[in-house]
Structure formats: C-alpha cells, structure tokens
Amino acid sequence: MGRDNSVKEKPLPPSLYTEEYFTTACEGYSEFLDSEGEHLSRRLKAAFELATIEPGMRVLDVGCGRGEILLHCARLGADAYGIDYAPVAMSLSKKLLEKVEEEGITSQVGISQADAKHLPFPDGYFDRALMFDVVEHLHPWELDEAMREVYRVLKPEGRFIVHTAPNVWYDRYAYPVVRFFRRLMGQGSEYPQNPRAFLVNQNQDVHVNEQSWWSLRRALRRNGFDGKVWLDSPPQNRTENFLLAAIRYILFKWIPMRWFFEREVFGVAAKNNA
C-alpha cells in the first residue's frame, strides 16, 4: 500500500526549538559555540561544499537555525537568504550576522521568520537551495509541500542540496543489533532503547520523518527533482583488533550492509525541467 497523502499530522510547534536546542543539540553546536560561527562541523561543512557557492549567486537556506551557513555564503560573495519558523532562530541569526557588517561584506543577507511550506520569494529566484538537517523535522506531507516550494523558487539550472540524519534504516534495523552487542560489552547504559535518544535526547520530540537513501530519492523525484542521493557516516577513529575492524569495514562498505549501517543521507538534485 502507498503512503496516504490525505493524512496531515499537526506540524511541530516552534516552541520546541529553544535556544538550548540550537546551542546544545542542533548539529555543529560545539563548533558554533567555540568559534562563534566561524567554523562548520564536519557534516555541515561536507554538505555545504556540495553547493559549490560562487560569487554573485543567490542562495536560500531553508531552516537557517543559528545562521552560520548564511555567514559562510556571504563570505564567498553570494547573496544569502535564510528562513526559519522558530523565533529563537531569528534572534540567533541576527546576532551572528552582525559579523557581515563588521567585516564589510557587501553581499546581501536577509532572514525571515517563515514556513518552509510557504516561501516568501518569487518563482525562479535562487541558484541554490539548501536544506540541512530539516527534512527529519517535517511530516511527510510537509516535506512534499516544502520541496515543491523549493522547486518553485529555484532557477531552471539551480541546485537543491539536502542533508538529513539519521538514516532511518540504521535506527530501525542496525541500531538494535549494535545495542545488543554493546550491552554484551557492558556499554548498554550508553545505548538507550529508543535510538532517537542516542547522543541527543531532544531528538525524541522533534524527529518525525527520518529518511533512508531510498525514501529521500523518492521524495525528490515525487516533487520534480532528479539527482543523486547517497549515504555517509562520521569517521569512526576506533582502535580495534583485526576482526572487529574487518567486520566494521564490511558493515560500512559492502552493499547491502552499508544501506543499514551508514548514518547520514546526502542529496544533490536539479529541477526536472522536462
């Protein structure tokens, strides 16, 4: 049976996205706090580099959060516009973007409190649209509407760059296996039963639509995009014996195992103008 698009779950309230969330749970918070927005975390940097931002471009950051992506766009000579529906995000972004004026950057930078399902921009306006760590916060029907809005505001030759985590197949199928073995190793207290509580407890309340590489690919195609979707994971940097290292290599490198054990989903898409 296909997904019932007539079911529209109630959107998450913006009150869930507090300053504490943005500065203690949202991806890249330690780099943000330590460098005051100067440096991006590993995966935000990886996603941002996929956009290949160039001087003179117009860039839209959907779910701009603390504003560091906008700052980095402006430093590359692009006009950057961010939207977020959380009032706290507006305050954090405005504070960070004071650096644009302090540094004498001439690029235009703007932020708006807005819903991703109703972007306040004209058709065909942007060269790039970025959606980093937002997909998992939108119910399926919201994601479809947001992607259709991105399609509308992108130029015909524009690019849409997406990052989302975790890979839902990891949470559903791989995490229980990982947790079982970690419990055998006496590390069970570090691996809660609910994978959404692993590392970041707040995700239990705000993650409503995690993706696999397959479901993100389908969502992009369903809403008019063609492109590439793939999986990746943070560097493990573990010291292990040969057997464990070999097992890890198989799980993360071999298909189909890597479809379940890789943690992050990336996508780069273009408008299907056919």
Stockholm file with secondary structure:
# STOCKHOLM 1.0

chainA/1-274         MGRDNSVKEKPLPPSLYTEEYFTTACEGYSEFLDSEGEHLSRRLKAAFELATIEPGMRVLDVGCGRGEILLHCARLGADAYGIDYAPVAMSLSKKLLEKVEEEGITSQVGISQADAKHLPFPDGYFDRALMFDVVEHLHPWELDEAMREVYRVLKPEGRFIVHTAPNVWYDRYAYPVVRFFRRLMGQGSEYPQNPRAFLVNQNQDVHVNEQSWWSLRRALRRNGFDGKVWLDSPPQNRTENFLLAAIRYILFKWIPMRWFFEREVFGVAAKNNA
#=GR chainA/1-274 SS CCCCTTCCCCCCCGGGSCHHHHHHTSTTHHHHHHHTTSSCCHHHHHHHHTTCCCTTCEEEEETCTTSHHHHHHHHTTCEEEEEESCHHHHHHHHHHTHHHHHTTCCSCEEEEECCTTSCCSCTTCEEEEEEESCGGGSCHHHHHHHHHHHHHHEEEEEEEEEEECSBHHIIIIIHHHHHHHHHHTTCGGGSCSSGGGSSCTTHHHHCCCCBCHHHHHHHHHHTTEEEEEEEECCCCCCCCCHHHHHHHHHHHHSTTHHHHHCCEEEEEEEECCC
#=GC SS_cons         CCCCTTCCCCCCCGGGSCHHHHHHTSTTHHHHHHHTTSSCCHHHHHHHHTTCCCTTCEEEEETCTTSHHHHHHHHTTCEEEEEESCHHHHHHHHHHTHHHHHTTCCSCEEEEECCTTSCCSCTTCEEEEEEESCGGGSCHHHHHHHHHHHHHHEEEEEEEEEEECSBHHIIIIIHHHHHHHHHHTTCGGGSCSSGGGSSCTTHHHHCCCCBCHHHHHHHHHHTTEEEEEEEECCCCCCCCCHHHHHHHHHHHHSTTHHHHHCCEEEEEEEECCC
//
